Amino acid sequence: MQIEIINFVIDFAPLFAAADQGPAYAIWYLFSHGGWVLFVILFIVQGYWLWLFNKQNKWFASNKFILLAVDIPKEHEQTPKAVEQLFSTISGAHAPLSKVDDYWAGIFQLSFSFEIVSIDGYVQFLIRTPSQYRDVVESSIYSQYPDAEITEVDDYVDWAPEDYPDDTYNIWGSEIIPVSHQAFPIKTYPAFEDKVSGEYKDPLAAILETMSKIHVGEQIWFQILVKPTGFEWVQESQNMALKLAGKKIKEKTSKPNEVVDWITNSMDKIGEFIFPLWKESNEKDELPSMMLHLTPGEKDSIEAIQNKASKMGFECKIRLIYLAPLEDYSPNRAVSSVFGAVKQFADLNLNGFYPDPRTKTSVNYWFTKYRAKKRKSALVKAYKGRSGAAGHSSFILNTEELATLWHFPGMEIRTPLLKRTETKKSQAPSSLPASLGISDLDESESENLKVQLNKQPEFTVDLDNDYFEDRFAKDKTERKEDVETVKLPKSDVINASGTKGGPPTNLPI
């Protein structure tokens, strides 16, 4: 039996000859010799995607979203593990969709948005959820924080301009993306616990401190968009671990290649049936494991990848926006501190975050004003719409990573953040040692040490105030009654400046 392989040859010489007579003649030649079929196919495909996009927009508009402001009592002793359970619960909102849902009905997976917002120095934790999942979100919070207060509020971003430069406001912002492949995890909250003393240093403390220091009129928006997803990413992560271990993995192939592989494998099986010895002669020994030759850092990376893949994952996008009136606009003061705090989550052997160069609103070359204007408008629109399609492509974060980035600070962090210690200043003890066992302190160094000992805590963030709820609550009448009957008097509240009393009288209402 003889198998003849047919070679297909396409001759472009006539087309090049037609091009020599001008572009118009070349187009006419291509169209008249069957090229019109290509144009028809392109027209049909483009029309289908426009139609599907319209179907998706209509279906999305039929869904209702609500914004919940969450306040947790400062006395709670929960760790970020409690918020990790919240993310695990909402992962159940993932529902596998059929091809009809995807490509005909225009249905897609809805997202949740977990946000931390500072307005005039008042910090608020927020959750935006589809209305059908409100009970799931609230029950998950109450199960971990029975004394939590959840208030439905109006969207705080509705008023924000979308076109810049604006006569009144300016913004700086960016999406935040991973440094390495999504299979590598960031530094998570268990790593911030001292292994000797067991003391936990909350990485959110620095971010909240920065947010509380902004001036009246300034705002900082921090958004984590999460969409429940399946388990396809788990296999991708496992393949990454195997590749680091030096093991051979099966790469995905295209459909035509799959057909060729099927034919080849079928011929191999026939040959093995007819000639049994053929199989033995063509067997290849597996490559020895490379685990013994890996460095400690590589072994840690493989373990970290596998640990990340062992927990539920979400498709995520992270956005950060600083907005302020033109007279108070100072992104270097506010944004630099936030990004400095975000670097805490970086692990040099694994992953970290950095501003996306393609969405960052600062442009350094080529039509800077025009491009910065477009980026600012696009970023604000994406943030306000909680868009999962705009901007950089999404990436996977698991429940532990999300709980590290967004969680309610525990008592060991919130207590110093809420108010200054009510103690009377006194002089340093007269028996203060003049030596630390290394070298003698001179007089100026000794005086500096006394100042440090007498210095009061710097943390003045009030996370338990009602400023946000009073301003944005859906039902302000009911909210007023709750404040009068349940809340502490305003004289017992610590404002953003660290002094007792209600919000400053010059705050915008």
Residue, then its C-alpha position, 0 to 999 in steps of 0.5 A: m500500500q502506498i500513501e501519497i501526500i498531497n502538497f497544496v501550493i498557493d501561487f501569489a504571483p498573479l496578485f503581485a502582478a496586479a499590485d504593480q498596476g495599483p492598489a485599486y486594481a489589486i483589490w478588484y483582482l482579489f475580489s473578482h477571483g474569489g476574494w469576496v468570500l473572505f470579505v463575506i466571512l469577515f463581515i459575518v464574524q464581525g456582525y456576530w460579535l457586535w450582536l453578542f456584545n449587545k446581548q451581553n450589555k442587555w443581560f448585564a443591565s437586567n441585573k441589579f447590584i447593591l453596595l454594602a458598607v461594613d463596620i466591624p466592632k474594634e473589639h473583635e479578635q478575628t484574623p484574616k482567616a475569617v475573611e478568607q472564609l467569606f471569599s470561600t463562601i462567595s466562590g459558590a456563586h460560580a455556575p458553569l455556563s453552557k455554550v448556548d449561554d455563552y455564545w447565544a444568550g449573552i450570559f456571563q459570570l457576574s463579579f463582586s467588588f471589594e473596596i476600601v475607600s477614604i473620603d476626607g480621611y474617613v476610611q470605609f470597607l465596602i462590598r458591591t454584590p449582585s442583589q441575588y447574592r446579598d443574603v449570602v454575603e451578609s450571612s457570611i459576614y455575620s457568621q464570623y462577625p456577629d456584631a457587624e453593622i451592614t448598611e446599604v449605601d448609594d454609590y460614592v463614585d456616581w458624582a465623579p467626572e469621567d472626562y479630564p482635565d476637569d475644571t475642578y478635579n484631577i486624578w491619578g490612578s492605575e491598575i495593579i498587576p502581578v510581577s510574575h505569572q499568576a501561578f506564583p502567589i504573593k506574600t500572604y498574611p501567615a507570613f506576617e506573623d513572627k515565628v518566635s513571638g507569635e505577634y502578627k503585623d497587619p500589612l493593611a495598617a500602613i495602607l489604612e494609615t496613609m488613607s487616613k492622612i489625606h486632606v478634606g476634599e481628597q479621596i482614595w479608592f481601592q478596588i478588588l474586582v473578583k469573579p468566581t471561576g472554575f478549576e482550569w487555572v489549577q492545571e495551569s499552575q500544576n504544569m508550571a510546578l512540573k516545568l520548574a521541577g524539570k518534568k516534561i508536560k503535555e502542551k496544548t495543541s490546536k485543533p488541526n494538530e489534534v487531528v494529526d496527533w489522533i491519526t498518528n497515534s492510531m497508526d502507532k496502535i495498529g503497528e503495535f498490534i501487528f508488530p509487538l516488538w515495535k512497541e518495546s523498541n520505541e519505548k523511551d525511558e522517562l527523564p529522571s526527576m530534577m527535584l534533587h538538583l533544585t535550589p532551595g528557592e526553586k523548591d520553595s517556589i514549587e511548594a508555594i505554587q502547589n499551595k496556592a492551587s489547593k485553594m479556591g481561586f478568582e479572576c481578579k482586577i485591582r484598581l487604585i485611584y486618587l482624586a482631589p480638587l485641583e488646589d489640593y491635588s498631590p499624588n506624590r504625597a498620597v499615592s506613593s505611600v499606598f504603593g509603598a505599602v503594597k510592596q509589602f506583599a512582594d516575595l522576591n522568589l514568588n510574586g508581587f504587584y506593580p502599576d500597570p504601565r498601560t493603564k497608569t495615568s502618568v505618561n512620559y512620552w509621545f502626546t502625553k496630554y492626549r494619552a493621559k486624558k484618555r487613560k484617566s477617562a478610561l480608568v474612571k469609567a472602568y472603576k465606576g462600572r466595576s468593569g471586568a473587560a476594560g483595562h489589563s487582563s484579569f489574573i488569578l488570586n486565591t482566597e488566602e491572597l484576597a484575605t491578605l489584601w482585603h480584611f478587617p483589621g484585628m483588635e491588635i491593629r485597630t486599637p492603636l488606630l482608633k485613638r491615642t493612649e490616654t496617658k499623662k506624659s512624664q519625664a524619662p526615668s533618672s535611672l535611664p542607662a547610658s549604655l546599650g552594651i555596644s557603645d556609649l551614647d553621647e548627650s544628643e543621642s540620650e536626649n533623642l532616646k528620651v524623646q522617643l520614649n515619651k512619643q505617643p502613638e501616631f496611629t489615629v485612624d477611626l474605622d468605627n465612625d458613621y461618616f460614610e453611612d450618614r452621607f451615603a446611606k440609602d434610608k437616611t431616616e432609618r439610619k438617623e434613628d439607629v444612630e440616636t438609639v444604638k451608636l455612641p454619642k459623637s463626643d466619644v468618637i475619635n475623628a481623623s485628627g485624633t481628637k474627640g468630637g464629630p466630623p469637622t463642620n467644614l466637610p462637604i455634605 
